[in-house]
């Protein structure tokens, strides 16, 4: 079996992951809101459509933040 610590990301890697996920989440919302406007969709309809993906991103962010907190 492999050593679990060899697979644990460093603090810097976790910070980078968190930053990239936050940027991706914001970009996704902005891009889809703009696309929704062009399609004459309400913001609530766009957000409802995005909700499953945003939930996945939020779950990954929560995991990464917990891992970062556990590192110190």
Phi and psi in degrees as a GROMACS rama.xvg file:
@    title "Ramachandran Plot"
@    xaxis  label "Phi"
@    yaxis  label "Psi"
@TYPE xy
-85.9031  156.434  UNK-2
-75.4555  125.698  UNK-3
-63.2628  -31.8444  UNK-4
-68.0766  -25.0625  UNK-5
-68.0437  -21.7992  UNK-6
-98.829  -7.49638  UNK-7
-76.1991  125.519  UNK-8
-67.0001  153.752  UNK-9
-77.3718  168.775  UNK-10
-57.6308  -43.539  UNK-11
-63.7837  -41.9009  UNK-12
-64.1634  -42.1113  UNK-13
-64.861  -41.2391  UNK-14
-62.1692  -39.944  UNK-15
-66.4611  -42.0229  UNK-16
-60.9419  -46.3772  UNK-17
-61.5975  -46.3627  UNK-18
-60.7814  -44.5611  UNK-19
-66.8527  -40.1135  UNK-20
-64.8403  -40.1593  UNK-21
-64.147  -42.5228  UNK-22
-63.7335  -43.7535  UNK-23
-62.0359  -43.5166  UNK-24
-60.0937  -47.3054  UNK-25
-64.7677  -43.2668  UNK-26
-63.8956  -40.7121  UNK-27
-60.8845  -46.1879  UNK-28
-62.405  -47.5699  UNK-29
-62.7632  -47.0585  UNK-30
-64.0049  -43.6555  UNK-31
-71.3606  -31.6331  UNK-32
-65.4108  -43.2087  UNK-33
-63.9981  -43.4483  UNK-34
-63.2896  -40.5568  UNK-35
-62.0153  -38.7359  UNK-36
-61.5546  -43.0023  UNK-37
-64.6064  -32.3214  UNK-38
-89.5138  4.37403  UNK-39
59.9428  40.1552  UNK-40
-96.374  148.814  UNK-41
-74.6531  157.71  UNK-42
-62.0573  -36.8182  UNK-43
-65.2786  -35.5171  UNK-44
-67.2638  -40.3214  UNK-45
-63.5789  -46.4258  UNK-46
-64.745  -36.6444  UNK-47
-63.1312  -39.8904  UNK-48
-66.8  -35.6183  UNK-49
-82.5843  -17.2379  UNK-50
-49.8881  -47.1168  UNK-51
-60.1857  -42.8213  UNK-52
-70.1017  -39.1784  UNK-53
-63.4281  -37.1871  UNK-54
-62.8976  -40.7379  UNK-55
-63.9842  -43.4311  UNK-56
-62.3808  -44.7381  UNK-57
-62.0698  -38.7554  UNK-58
-63.1508  -43.3155  UNK-59
-66.6272  -38.3373  UNK-60
-62.5424  -42.7994  UNK-61
-61.364  -43.1893  UNK-62
-63.2224  -46.4083  UNK-63
-64.0289  -40.5747  UNK-64
-66.3017  -37.876  UNK-65
-66.2137  -42.72  UNK-66
-61.7812  -40.7573  UNK-67
-63.8746  -43.6207  UNK-68
-63.5732  -37.8649  UNK-69
-67.4223  -27.2098  UNK-70
-74.7987  -21.3353  UNK-71
